[in-house]
Amino acid sequence: MFWTPGNQKFYFYRHPTDMRKSFNGLCGIVTGILKEDPLDGSVYIFVNKRRNLIKLLLWDSDGFWIFYKRLEKGTFQIPELSDKSSTIEFSYEELMMLIKGIDLKTIKRRTRYKRKYPLVG
């Protein structure tokens, strides 16, 4: 079964990553640098120094997935932050725009309702 987005969180690691890293190396970044649990079901996003390669690491109940893309032309945009944090939390829509090459700085979001507290049931 291929991955389909659910209620995952998406974390973009802002620093260049050696794309030779595989499951263990990327998990090492998640646990050692980001201080997160790679088994929490979140998607962790990594880009190389030239910004033409991207990897997504995802835990899927009994094993890891790595999604990997190489651009033949162009680069992935690294979002800017004013603070020194290592990660940026993304939405699924922002991830898709990043992968499709849409400039995230020019996006203007329209007001939408967002529930503050989850439904209890």
Residue, then its C-alpha position, 0 to 999 in steps of 0.5 A: m500500500f502506498w502512503t496517503p496523507g492522514n493526520q500526520k504532521f510534516y517537519f521540514y529540516r532546514h539544514p542541508t542533508d547528505m542524501r547518502k543517508s538512508f533509514n538509520g541516518l535520517c532517523g539519527i537526525v530526527t532523534g539526535i538533532l530534532k529531538e523527535d520520535p521517528l516512530d510517531g507517524s510524522v513525515y520528516i522532510f530533508v533537502n540536500k545542499r544544492r536543493n535538487l534532491i528531497k527525501l521524506l521519511l515516514w513510519d508506517s506502523d511496521g516499517f519506514w518509507i523513504f520517498y525520494k525525488r531528484l529534480e532535473k531542473g530547478t531547486f526546492q525552496i527552503p522556507e525562511l524563519s526568523d529564529k534559529s530552529s532546525t525545523i519548520e512544521f508544514s501542512y500537506e498542502e505546503l509540502m505539495m506546493l514545495i514539491k511542485g515548485i510553487d513559491l511559498k512566499t507568494i501564497k496568500r491564505r484565505t480565512r478558514y474556520k479551524r476548530k481549536y479543540p478536537l471533537v471528543g467522542 
